[in-house]
Amino acid sequence: MFKNLSKFVCCLGLVNGTQMACSQLQNDHSYNRMQHYNFLSQDQLHNLLNKHKNLFILRENQTQHILSMIRDVNSDIVTFRQNSDRLIRILLEQALAHIEKKNSIKQSPLGFYDANQVKFSDQEICIVSILRSGNAFLNEALKVIQGASIGQILIQRNEETSMPKYFFEKLPENINEQQIILVDPMLGTGGSASMALKILQNYGVKQENIIFLNLVSCEQGLNKVFKEYPKIKIITAQVDPILIKEINYLAPGIGDFGDRYFGTVKKHTRAEQV
């Protein structure tokens, strides 16, 4: 998918409405003019969180270094995987923090204390992966929640139309009784997420029992998903300022997460900044 990125020379504004102009490379010797992207300000993030009460964004000091390594076009596969796994682990721990707790009194070696534990046992939690990129979450997920069941939904984007296409799902029979953690690294247009949520709804899963995790999102995708499924929770590491409509990539983005994490593209074209 990186070949799509090299087709565009983009001068993009931020979410304040600045016009975006894109032109194709004329030949192999042309240079790309790459925009320097400024992330959303604290005021913009505050407004976004006020707009979506079930949106949670990781603290900046948790993610700055890790996301800088993941975004870097020069990061090799080991560096990319290591830092992706670190961020995924943080997201998973945050998901558990947002699951309803049960209260009880327990005994420590020195006395009694008020315990607050996740209401669901590991076996009552299901990690649902939107294939294929969502499978990057599974290694860390089964370390954090060892007894969780795994569900998978295969939705792929049509490269010509950029529309999501459903292929199959494999989900636990009792999924409507479980706490769902839906995982996909990127939330761009929201098309794949919306389709996956519709499938879960068809299985009787309640919106309030779904937490959707992603590494990077954008306002367009968040708006779409929350409009259709307002009761789910979304936890994201960062909100990018731009969704490039022509190719439906976030900017500055990560590129194609699946290709980079699974190593299906060893080398990719990197545009020069001029």
N, C-alpha and C positions, 0 to 999 in steps of 0.2 A: 503493500500500500504506500510505501514511501515514494514510489515512482509518481504517484499523484501529486505529492507535495512539490516535486521539482518542476511541475508544469506551470506553477504559478509564481508570479512576481507580485508580492502583495504590499501595498501601502495601506495599512488599516488604522482607523482611529479607535478610540476607546468607546465605552458604552454611552458616552455623552452625545452620540449621534453623528460623529464625524464621518464623512463619506469614506467608503472603501473602494479602492480602485485596484483591479488585478489585470495583469497582461501576461500572455504566455511567453515562454522563452522562444527566441527566434532561432537559435542554433545552439550547438553543444558548447560554444565558446562564450555564450552570454553569461552575465552575472545576475544573480538575484539580488534585489534590494530588499533586505529583511528589516521589518519594523522592530523597533525596540518597544516592548510591551510593558506598560505600567500596570501592576495589579490593582484590584479594587481598593479604594481608600477605606479607612475605618468607618467613615460616615456611610459609604455605600454598603459596606458589609452590615452595618447596624440596621440600615433601612431594609436590606434583604431579609435579615433575621426577624425584623418586625413584621414583614409581609408574610413570611412563612413560619408559623409558630412551631412547626414540627421539623424545622431544619436546624441542624447542629454542625458547626464548622470547627474543626480542631484548632487549638490555639496555635498561633503563628510560631511561637518559640518551640513547639513540638515538631514542626514540619519543615522549617526553613532549610536546614541543611539537607535533610533527606530528599525533599522535592527538588532541590537544586541539583543533586546528583542524578536523580531519575530523569529530569528534563534534559540534562546535558547530552547533546548529540554525540559527544566523544566518549561517553561512558560505555565500557565494554559490557558484555553479557553478564559477567560475574558481578561487577559493580551495580549494574541495573537490577539484577535479581536480588542481591543482598539488601539494597535500599528499598526496593519494592516490598520485600518480605517484612522489613522493619516497619514500614508504614502500614502495611496490612495488619500486622500484629496490634498496632496502636488502635486502628479502626475497630478491630474485633473486641478489644478490651472496652472500648467506648460503647460498643453495641451492648455488651453485657451490663454496663453501667446504666443503660436506659431500659433494661428489662425490669418489670415489676419485681419487687422484693417481698419476701415473707419474713416476719419478725418472730424471734424466739429467744429464749434464755438458755445460754450454754455455759459450760464451765471451762475456764482456762486453767493452767497449772496452779494459778494463784487465787482463783475465785470465780465468781459468776459474772457474766456480761450480757448485754443486749446484742444479739446477733441479727444481722440483716443480710440474707442470702437471696440469690436469684430464685424466683418462684419456680422456675422450670428446672428439672433435672437435665443432665446432658442429653439423655435419651429423648427428651421432649422438645429438643431444639433441632431444627432442620436448616442446614446451609443449602440454599438454592443458588446454583451457579448458572449465569447466562453464558453459554458456551460461545467461543472457546476461552476468551480472556478471563472470564470469571473463575476458571479452574486455577488461576494463579493464587487464589485465596485459600485453596483447600489444604495445602501443606501446613500453613500457620493455623488455620481454623481447627484442624484436628489435633494440634498441640494445645490450643486453648480450651477446646470443648471436645474432649477425646471420644465421648460417647454419642456425638451428634450424628444424625442421619444426613445423607447427602442427596439432594435432588438436582436434576440438570434439565435445562431448557435450551434447545438449540435454535437460536435466532441469528440469522446472518444478514448483513446488509448487501443489497443489490448495488454493485459498484457503478452501474449506469444510472439508476434512478435514486440511489441513496436511501431507498425505502427498506425497512426491515422485512424479512421473510421468515415465517415460522417453518420449522422442519419436524421437530418432535420434542416430547418431554418425557422424563422418567422421574416420577415423584412417589414418595411413600404413600401407602394407602390411607394412613391416618393423618395426613398432612394438615387437615383442617383442625386438628387438635393440638398442633405444635406451634411453638414460637418460631417464626421464619426470619432468617437473616439472608436477604437477597444480595448477591454480590456481582458487581461488574465494575471494572476499573474506571471506566469513563462514562459520564452522563453528558451527552452532547445534545442531540435533538430531543431525546427522551422517547424516541419511537420504540426501541428495543425494550426499554424498561416498562413502558406502558403495555406492550404486548405481553411481557412476562407476568405483569401484575394482573392482567385480564385472565390469564391461564390459572393463576393461583386463586383468583376470585371464583372461577368456574369450579374449582375443587372445594369451595366452601371456606377458604381461608379468610378471616376477618382482616380488614385493613389495619386495625389497631394492633394486630399481632405480627406486623411486618416491619422490619427495619432494613432499609436499603443502604448499602455501603458502597462508596466509590472514592477513588483517589482524587480525581479532578472532575469538576462539574462546571456548568455555566448557567446563567440566569434563564436562558430560553428553555433548557431541558428541565430545570427545576420548576418553572412556571407550568409547563405542560403536565408533568407528573403530579404535582400538587393540585392542579385544577381537576384532574380526573380521579385522583386518589388522595383526598385531603387528610385522611386519618393515618396514613403511614408515616413513619419517621425516616428521614434521610440524614445520614452522617457522611460528610465529605471532608477531605483534607484541605482542599482549596477550591475557590471559585475563580475560573479564568474569565477574563474580560470579553473575549471575542469567540464567536462560533463562525468560522469561515463557511458561508452558505454554499459556495461552489463545490466544496469537497467535504463539508460537514466535519471539519477538524477543529478542535479547540486550539486557541492560540493564547500564549506561547505553547501550551499543550505539552504532550509527551511524544507525539507521533503515533505510530501504530503500536499500542502497548503489547498486544498479543505477539506480533512479529518480534519485537525486541525481547520480551520475556522468554518466549519459547525458542528463540534462535532460528526462526524460519527465514529471516533475512539477516545474513551475516554482514553485509555491507550495504550502505545506502548513500545516495547522493546528498551532499551537504552544500547548501547554497552559500556563496560568499557574501558578506555584508559590504556594501559600497556606499 
